Amino acid sequence: MIGSPNAANAFFPHRHLLGIEALSAAEIERLLDLANSYADLPKDDERARRVLRGRTVINLFFETSTRTSTSFELAAKRLGGDVITMSVSTSAIKKGETLLDTAMTLNAMKPDVMVVRHSESGAVNLLSQKVDGSVINAGDGRHEHPTQALLDALTIRRRLGKLDGLLVAICGDILHSRVARSNIYLLTKMGARVRVIAPLTLLPSNIDRMGVEVFTDMKKGLKDVDIVMMLRLQLERMQGAYVPSTREYFRFFGLDYAKLALAKPDALIMHPGPMNRGVEIDSEVADDINRSVIREQVEMGVAVRMACLDALTRNLTGNAPQESRS
Amino acid sequence: MTPPSLPARPPKKQDRPLALVNARLVDPATNRDETGGILVENGVIVATGAQVTRANAPDDAEIQDCHGQVLAPGFIDMRVQLREPGEEHKETIETGSLAAAAGGVTSMVCLPNTEPIIDDVAGVQFIARRARETRRVKIYCYGALTQGLEGKDLVEMALLADSGALGFTDGLHAVRDVQVMRRALTYARSFDALVIQHPEEPGLANGGAMNNGELSTRLGIPGIPAYAEVMMIERDLHLVRGSGARYHASHISTAAAVEAIRKAKQEGLRVTCDTAPPYFSLNENEIGDYRTFAKLSPPLRGEADRRAIAAGLADGVIDCIASDHAPHDVESKRVPFAQAEPGIIGLETLFPIALEPYHKGAMSLLAALRCLTCRPADILGLPQGRLAKGAPADMVLLDIERPYRIDVAKFRSKSKNSPYDGRPVQGIVLKTFVDGRPVFALEGERA
């Protein structure tokens, strides 16, 4: 899942960040430490602005996104990089241009980092094989969304001080979720215990082989958990009968106070957004400032993406200034 | 009937007798494995065995010494796609024939999923004409089972069969409507036509791109459950029992399918099946990091199914090995996995991969070659596929021990989509003869 190691950079010996699956616990830890330091910097910190000076970052989104592309764009800007965001709608595809044509065209403009989102699993991996710079996977199909898992981990770590030994429930549409897969890899690597809770139509086959416990009953699955991670019901990917109605879904799998009461008293509520209020999460629960860390997740997103851009560009050789690394 | 524009056959040289001597004759049709020779006159085998020697050959015969190498019937590949007409940028009958000859395939049957689709007499005649013009290996075709491969209306089965269609199939698609399939089998029974099915329940295959399981979950690729295959076979077996038709399940890939076919054969139903090399030599792990050359239809399965297919070949439940040759250009494969076309080229890897069970000790040489020669010939009703007096002199000379690595760059096929590149194998085709005519000789071998 990851490009070839670069011995010159022991900090993060991968050319690309394509997924969590191939990262070691130590590498994840280092990324989180770096992100944590960025989270504490003022947003106009001058030293940070030298990190990507002279570097070009292209956000290439084949699938619409507001928060992720904005978050990456801000992260690159706070590090002083030149960043452009391209939303490649189906128009280029209609003209007959393929994914790799687009990638090669942009590659010719010599970006240092390409941040790529695509609706097909494996598409970012394919693209990474054909470009010269580094590639960050900003979400590919149902496969992985590594920066989301990192920002979730950073949010948890800052609240609870650790990941090791925590009990985390990931609830809802696991089948279609790249967020779930990346989080399962990350949390299990870092020593957390993970439960998945969903109706069986929304659980992919053999998910237990990824080291998680499977529940179909929120009342049992939420018992004593430290973290409740809700997933968006991906209504747009529902071709066919996965759940009969959103009403039934909310009744049995939506997070409300009654179900939340089964978790630990101080359990945190997370959601990668965007939320379907009243479908997978009760509006009041989502907005509960004592329990919900959903806004914090968004905030940590920028810090995590700064850390990823920083770590990957340390591997690059080129004209950009190499002095003044913090 | 030869079109007038074609050059006449080279005069007389054809008709000089050919004596292949000092060979190890391996003929699965008669279970014969002995030292001897073969004498060919006018494209037909006229004598076989120990009495065919250099000394006994006719005075005017061309004599070739086989140096003890295996001489076997030419291979009969019952499932290929040649992409002509319609997709000549992927393969043509010319390049496909070159690949076949190099792979030891002397007869092949192409699927009707061309553009236009082979669902009328003109389509069958087109393939026959192009085969004559190319004049390298024997090329046959199946007719579509339903018009336009749409699964609704039957083709003119009897007319197509009269024109030379060897069977009927909707190619890469199963016939979804069970009533249509029932009528197709029932009608086919009237003429004893062979009906060939791609056994996969379409509702379960729809949207899927690989085998369903832990790996598809990890890769985030929609999976096709393995039982989609046996569901379709079992549905069809009821119809076969009801109609008495001849039914052939293509490229089976699961343990459950092997067992279903085994039971059907024990029951006495007229059922046969084949598999393709990837299903006994590779498993789903070949996909690794989204390698589209490992995307097939049916998909590569788990290791337990792979072993079951190998076992089904060894115990004879699986009748044949077909290459399932499916050429695709780079643009069809260098795309995200779910969007990539399924299939691999197979003509030039058919023999060495089919020989792997022999080298592993799982199958005898006769049994392995039977799957490539007389079994498909019998199913298709062809006279070739045997080293018998009076049979067409379609033969291959094989070095069954020679080790080498598969090098796709050297393939004659126009497309290069093979997952076997670099695989170490044993067994190579030295020479190929069609009607006694040399159509291929390995570099360094005398043609």
Interface residues (C-beta under 8 A of the other chain):
Chain A: M1 E21 T98 L99 L100 H118 E120 S121 G122 A123 N125 L126 D140 G141 R142 H143 E144 R178 R181 P204 S205 N206 I207 R209 M210 Q239
Chain B: G207 N212 G213 E214 S216 T217 R218 L219 G220 I221 G223 P225 D289 Y290 E331 R334 V335 P336 F337 A338 Q339
